[in-house]
């Protein structure tokens, strides 16, 4: 699979998979930014990506970021649509500082990882009833 990308700032690294077994590729902050305690913001990631047909791009925290920085992806995971690839459509990470101290993200710092996932886009068929018996609702597998 070949993926077209455009860097906003060519002095920052290209995205890369750090090992042969890596599933996610590292993305870098384009700017220096300081987040106050419990502040949410968007961190520009320096790339516009043409996502291949049949795939989605998803942004996840790097495994060390929550413990090391006190940052997490504000909405759990960033979902990048296939048609978000215009000249001004720079990837951004919605980040949340969940710590009680200011967090500094430096320009060029690896701040999250991107993962391409193959997608199925179903057609929906509405029905009046479902054929299966109810399991008991939200959280029902934890009940005895």
Contact map, one row per residue, 1 for C-alpha under 8 A:
111000000000000000000000000000000000000000000000000100000000000000000000000000000000000000000000000000000000000000000000000000000000000000000000
111100000000000000000000000000000000000000000000000100000000000000000000000000000000000000000000000000000000000000000000000000000000000000000000
111110000000000000000000000000000000000000000000111100000000000000000000000000000000000000000000000000000000000000000000000000000000000000000000
011111000000000000000000000000000000000000000000111000000000000000000000000000000000000000000000000000000000000000000000000000000000000000000000
001111100000000000000000000000000000000000000011110000000000000000000000000000000000000000000000000000000000000000000000000000000000000000000000
000111110000000000000000000000000000000000000011100000000000000000000000000000000000000000000000000000000000000000000000000000000000000000000000
000011111100010000000000000000000000000000000111000000000000000000000000000000000000000000000000000000000000000000000000000000000000000000000000
000001111100000000000000000000000000000000000111000000000000000000000000000000000000000001000000000000000000000000000000000000000000000000000000
000000111111000000000000000001000000000000000100000000000000000000000000000000000000000000000000000000000000000000000000000000000000000000000000
000000111111100000000000000000000000000000000000000000000000000000000000000000000000000000000000000000000000000000000000000000000000000000000000
000000001111100000000000000000000000000000000000000000000000000000000000000000000000000000000000000000000000000000000000000000000000000000000000
000000001111110000000000000101000000000000000100000000000000000000000000000000000000000000000000000000000001000000000000000000000000000000000000
000000000111111000000000000100000000000000000000000000000000000000000000000000000000000000000000000000000001000000000000000000000000000000000000
000000100001111100000000000000000000000000000000000000000000000000000000000000000000000000000000000000000000000000000000000000000000000000000000
000000000000111110000000111100000000000000000000000000000000000000000000000000000000000000000000000000000000000000000000000000000000000000000000
000000000000011111000000111000000000000000000000000000000000000000000000000000000000000000000000000000000000000000000000000000000000000000000000
000000000000001111110111110000000000000000000000000000000000000000000000000000000000000000000000000000000000000000000000000000000000000000000000
000000000000000111110100110000000000000000000000000000000000000000000000000000000000000000000000000000000000000000000000000000000000000000000000
000000000000000011111100000000000000000000000000000000000000000000000000000000000000000000000000000000000000000000000000000000000000000000000000
000000000000000011111100000000000000000000000000000000000000000000000000000000000000000000000000000000000000000000000000000000000000000000000000
000000000000000000111110000000000000000000000000000000000000000000000000000000000000000000000000000000000000000000000000000000000000000000000000
000000000000000011111111100000000000000000000000000000000000000000000000000000000000000000000000000000000000000000000000000000000000000000000000
000000000000000010001111100000000000000000000000000000000000000000000000000000000000000000000000000000000000000000100000000000000000000000000000
000000000000000010000111110000000000000000000000000000000000000000000000000000000000000000000000000000000000000011110000000000000000000000000000
000000000000001111000111111000000000000000000000000000000000000000000000000000000000000000000000000000000000000011100000000000000000000000000000
000000000000001111000001111100000000000000000000000000000000000000000000000000000000000000000000000000000000011111000000000000000000000000000000
000000000000001100000000111110000000000000001000000000000000000000000000000000000000000000000000000000000000011111000000000000000000000000000000
000000000001101000000000011111000000000000001100000000000000000000000000000000000000000000000000000000000011111100000000000000000000000000000000
000000000000000000000000001111110000000000111100000000000000000000000000000000000000000000000000000000001111111000000000000000000000000000000000
000000001001000000000000000111110000000000111100000000000000000000000000000000000000000000000000000000000011000000000000000000000000000000000000
000000000000000000000000000011111000000000110000000000000000000000000000000000000000000000000000000000001111000000000000000000000000000000000000
000000000000000000000000000011111100000000000000000000000000000000000000000000000000000000000000000000011110000000000000000000000000000000000000
000000000000000000000000000000111110000000100000000000000000000000000000000000000000000000000000000000011110000000000000000000000000000000000000
000000000000000000000000000000011111000000000000000000000000000000000000000000000000000000000000000001111000000000000000000000000000000000000000
000000000000000000000000000000001111111110000000000000000000000000000000000000000000000000000000100001110000000000000000000000000000000000000000
000000000000000000000000000000000111111000000000000000000000000000000000000000000000000000000000100011100000000000000000000000000000000000000000
000000000000000000000000000000000011111000000000000000000000000000000000000000000000000000000000111111100000000000000000000000000000000000000000
000000000000000000000000000000000011111100000000000000000000000000000000000000000000000000000001111100000000000000000000000000000000000000000000
000000000000000000000000000000000011111110000000000000000000000000000000000000000000000000000001110000000000000000000000000000000000000000000000
000000000000000000000000000000000010011111000000000000000000000000000000010000000000000000000111100000000000000000000000000000000000000000000000
000000000000000000000000000000000010001111100000000000000000000000000000000000000000000000000111000000000000000000000000000000000000000000000000
000000000000000000000000000000000000000111110000000000000000000000000000000000000000000000011110000000000000000000000000000000000000000000000000
000000000000000000000000000011101000000011111000000000000000000000000000000000000000000000011110000000000000000000000000000000000000000000000000
000000000000000000000000000011100000000001111100000000000000000000000000000000000000000001111000000000000000000000000000000000000000000000000000
000000000000000000000000001111000000000000111110000000000000000000000000000000000000000001111000000000000000000000000000000000000000000000000000
000000111001000000000000000111000000000000011111000000000000000000000000000000000000000001100000000000000000000000000000000000000000000000000000
000011110000000000000000000000000000000000001111100000000000000000000000000000000000000001100000000000000000000000000000000000000000000000000000
000011110000000000000000000000000000000000000111110000000000000000000000000000000000111111100000000000000000000000000000000000000000000000000000
001111000000000000000000000000000000000000000011111000000000000000000000000000000001100001100000000000000000000000000000000000000000000000000000
001110000000000000000000000000000000000000000001111100000000000000000000000000000111100000000000000000000000000000000000000000000000000000000000
001100000000000000000000000000000000000000000000111110111000000000000000000000001110100000000000000000000000000000000000000000000000000000000000
111000000000000000000000000000000000000000000000011111110000000000000000000000000100000000000000000000000000000000000000000000000000000000000000
000000000000000000000000000000000000000000000000001111100000000000000000000000000100000000000000000000000000000000000000000000000000000000000000
000000000000000000000000000000000000000000000000000111110000000000000000000000000000000000000000000000000000000000000111000000000000000000000000
000000000000000000000000000000000000000000000000001111111000000000000000000000000100000000000000000000000000000000011110000000000000000000000000
000000000000000000000000000000000000000000000000001101111100000000000000000000111100000000000000000000000000000000011110000000000000000000000000
000000000000000000000000000000000000000000000000001000111110000000000000000000111100000000000000000000000000000001111000000000000000000000000000
000000000000000000000000000000000000000000000000000000011111000000000000000011110000000000000000000000000000000001111000000000000000000000000000
000000000000000000000000000000000000000000000000000000001111100000000000000011110000000000001000000000000000000111100000000000000000000000000000
000000000000000000000000000000000000000000000000000000000111110000000000100111000000000000000000000000000000000111100000000000000000000000000000
000000000000000000000000000000000000000000000000000000000011111111000001100010000000000000000000000000000000001110000000000000000000000000000000
000000000000000000000000000000000000000000000000000000000001111111000000000000000000000000000000000000000000001110000000000000000000000000000000
000000000000000000000000000000000000000000000000000000000000111111000000000000000000000000000000000000000000000000000000000000000000000000000000
000000000000000000000000000000000000000000000000000000000000111111111000000000000000000000000000000000000000000000000000000000000000000000000000
000000000000000000000000000000000000000000000000000000000000111111111111000000000000000000000000000000000000001100000000000000000000000000000000
000000000000000000000000000000000000000000000000000000000000111111111111000000000000000000000000000000000000000000000000000000000000000000000000
000000000000000000000000000000000000000000000000000000000000000111111110000000000000000000000000000000000000000000000000000000000000000000000000
000000000000000000000000000000000000000000000000000000000000000111111100000000000000000000000000000000000000000000000000000000000000000000000000
000000000000000000000000000000000000000000000000000000000000000111111110000000000000000000000000000000100000000000000000000000000000000000000000
000000000000000000000000000000000000000000000000000000000000000011111111000000000000000000000000111000100000000000000000000000000000000000000000
000000000000000000000000000000000000000000000000000000000000000011101111100000000000000000000011111000100000000000000000000000000000000000000000
000000000000000000000000000000000000000000000000000000000000100011000111110100000000000000000011110000000000000000000000000000000000000000000000
000000000000000000000000000000000000000000000000000000000001100000000011111111000000000000001111000000000000000000000000000000000000000000000000
000000000000000000000000000000000000000100000000000000000000000000000001111110000000000000000111000000000000000000000000000000000000000000000000
000000000000000000000000000000000000000000000000000000000000000000000000111111000000000000000100000000000000000000000000000000000000000000000000
000000000000000000000000000000000000000000000000000000000001000000000001111111000000000000000000000000000000000000000000000000000000000000000000
000000000000000000000000000000000000000000000000000000000111100000000000111111100000000000000000000000000000000000000000000000000000000000000000
000000000000000000000000000000000000000000000000000000000111000000000000101111110000000000001100000000000000000000000000000000000000000000000000
000000000000000000000000000000000000000000000000000000011110000000000000000011111000000000000000000000000000000000000000000000000000000000000000
000000000000000000000000000000000000000000000000000000011110000000000000000001111101000000100000000000000000000000000000000000000000000000000000
000000000000000000000000000000000000000000000000001000011000000000000000000000111111000000000000000000000000000000000000000000000000000000000000
000000000000000000000000000000000000000000000000011110111000000000000000000000011111100000000000000000000000000000000000000000000000000000000000
000000000000000000000000000000000000000000000000011000000000000000000000000000001111110000000000000000000000000000000000000000000000000000000000
000000000000000000000000000000000000000000000000110000000000000000000000000000011111110010000000000000000000000000000000000000000000000000000000
000000000000000000000000000000000000000000000001111000000000000000000000000000000111111111000000000000000000000000000000000000000000000000000000
000000000000000000000000000000000000000000000001000000000000000000000000000000000011111110000000000000000000000000000000000000000000000000000000
000000000000000000000000000000000000000000000001000000000000000000000000000000000000111111000000000000000000000000000000000000000000000000000000
000000000000000000000000000000000000000000000001000000000000000000000000000000000000111111000000000000000000000000000000000000000000000000000000
000000000000000000000000000000000000000000000001000000000000000000000000000000000001111111100000000000000000000000000000000000000000000000000000
000000010000000000000000000000000000000000011111100000000000000000000000000000000000101111110000000000000000000000000000000000000000000000000000
000000000000000000000000000000000000000000011111100000000000000000000000000000010000000011111000000000000000000000000000000000000000000000000000
000000000000000000000000000000000000000001111000000000000000000000000000000000000000000001111100000000000000000000000000000000000000000000000000
000000000000000000000000000000000000000001111000000000000010000000000000100001000000000000111110000000000000000100000000000000000000000000000000
000000000000000000000000000000000000000111100000000000000000000000000000111001000000000000011111000000000000000000000000000000000000000000000000
000000000000000000000000000000000000000111100000000000000000000000000011110000000000000000001111100000000000000000000000000000000000000000000000
000000000000000000000000000000000000011110000000000000000000000000000011110000000000000000000111110000000000000000000000000000000000000000000000
000000000000000000000000000000000011111100000000000000000000000000000111000000000000000000000011111001100000000000000000000000000000000000000000
000000000000000000000000000000000000111000000000000000000000000000000111000000000000000000000001111100000000000000000000000000000000000000000000
000000000000000000000000000000000000110000000000000000000000000000000110000000000000000000000000111111000000000000000000000000000000000000000000
000000000000000000000000000000000000110000000000000000000000000000000000000000000000000000000000011111000000000000000000000000000000000000000000
000000000000000000000000000000000001100000000000000000000000000000000000000000000000000000000000001111100000000000000000000000000000000000000000
000000000000000000000000000000000111100000000000000000000000000000000000000000000000000000000000101111110000000000000000000000000000000000000000
000000000000000000000000000000000111100000000000000000000000000000001110000000000000000000000000100011111000000000000000000000000000000000000000
000000000000000000000000000000011110000000000000000000000000000000000000000000000000000000000000000001111100000000000000000000000000000000000000
000000000000000000000000000010111100000000000000000000000000000000000000000000000000000000000000000000111110101000000000000000000000000000000000
000000000000000000000000000010111000000000000000000000000000000000000000000000000000000000000000000000011111100000000000000000000000000000000000
000000000000000000000000000111111000000000000000000000000000000000000000000000000000000000000000000000001111100000000000000000000000000000000000
000000000001100000000000000111100000000000000000000000000000000000000000000000000000000000000000000000000111110000000000000000000000000000000000
000000000000000000000000000110000000000000000000000000000000000000000000000000000000000000000000000000001111111000000000000000000000000000000000
000000000000000000000000011110000000000000000000000000000000000000000000000000000000000000000000000000000001111100000000000000000000000000000000
000000000000000000000000011110000000000000000000000000000000110010000000000000000000000000000000000000001000111110000000000000000000000000000000
000000000000000000000000011100000000000000000000000000000011110010000000000000000000000000001000000000000000011111000000000000000000000000000000
000000000000000000000001111000000000000000000000000000000011110000000000000000000000000000000000000000000000001111100000000000000000000000000000
000000000000000000000001111000000000000000000000000000001111000000000000000000000000000000000000000000000000000111110000000000000000000000000000
000000000000000000000011100000000000000000000000000000001111000000000000000000000000000000000000000000000000000011111000000000000000000000000000
000000000000000000000001000000000000000000000000000000111100000000000000000000000000000000000000000000000000000001111100000000000000000000000000
000000000000000000000000000000000000000000000000000000111100000000000000000000000000000000000000000000000000000000111110000000000000000000000000
000000000000000000000000000000000000000000000000000001110000000000000000000000000000000000000000000000000000000000011111000000000000000000000000
000000000000000000000000000000000000000000000000000001110000000000000000000000000000000000000000000000000000000000001111100000000000000000000000
000000000000000000000000000000000000000000000000000001000000000000000000000000000000000000000000000000000000000000000111110000000000000000000000
000000000000000000000000000000000000000000000000000000000000000000000000000000000000000000000000000000000000000000000011111000000000000000000000
000000000000000000000000000000000000000000000000000000000000000000000000000000000000000000000000000000000000000000000001111100000000000000000000
000000000000000000000000000000000000000000000000000000000000000000000000000000000000000000000000000000000000000000000000111110000000000000000000
000000000000000000000000000000000000000000000000000000000000000000000000000000000000000000000000000000000000000000000000011111000000000000000000
000000000000000000000000000000000000000000000000000000000000000000000000000000000000000000000000000000000000000000000000001111100000000000000000
000000000000000000000000000000000000000000000000000000000000000000000000000000000000000000000000000000000000000000000000000111110000000000000000
000000000000000000000000000000000000000000000000000000000000000000000000000000000000000000000000000000000000000000000000000011111100000000000000
000000000000000000000000000000000000000000000000000000000000000000000000000000000000000000000000000000000000000000000000000001111100000000000000
000000000000000000000000000000000000000000000000000000000000000000000000000000000000000000000000000000000000000000000000000000111110000000000000
000000000000000000000000000000000000000000000000000000000000000000000000000000000000000000000000000000000000000000000000000000111111000000000000
000000000000000000000000000000000000000000000000000000000000000000000000000000000000000000000000000000000000000000000000000000001111100000000000
000000000000000000000000000000000000000000000000000000000000000000000000000000000000000000000000000000000000000000000000000000000111110000000000
000000000000000000000000000000000000000000000000000000000000000000000000000000000000000000000000000000000000000000000000000000000011111000000000
000000000000000000000000000000000000000000000000000000000000000000000000000000000000000000000000000000000000000000000000000000000001111110000000
000000000000000000000000000000000000000000000000000000000000000000000000000000000000000000000000000000000000000000000000000000000000111110011000
000000000000000000000000000000000000000000000000000000000000000000000000000000000000000000000000000000000000000000000000000000000000011111010000
000000000000000000000000000000000000000000000000000000000000000000000000000000000000000000000000000000000000000000000000000000000000011111110000
000000000000000000000000000000000000000000000000000000000000000000000000000000000000000000000000000000000000000000000000000000000000000111110000
000000000000000000000000000000000000000000000000000000000000000000000000000000000000000000000000000000000000000000000000000000000000000011111110
000000000000000000000000000000000000000000000000000000000000000000000000000000000000000000000000000000000000000000000000000000000000001111111110
000000000000000000000000000000000000000000000000000000000000000000000000000000000000000000000000000000000000000000000000000000000000001000111110
000000000000000000000000000000000000000000000000000000000000000000000000000000000000000000000000000000000000000000000000000000000000000000111111
000000000000000000000000000000000000000000000000000000000000000000000000000000000000000000000000000000000000000000000000000000000000000000111111
000000000000000000000000000000000000000000000000000000000000000000000000000000000000000000000000000000000000000000000000000000000000000000000111
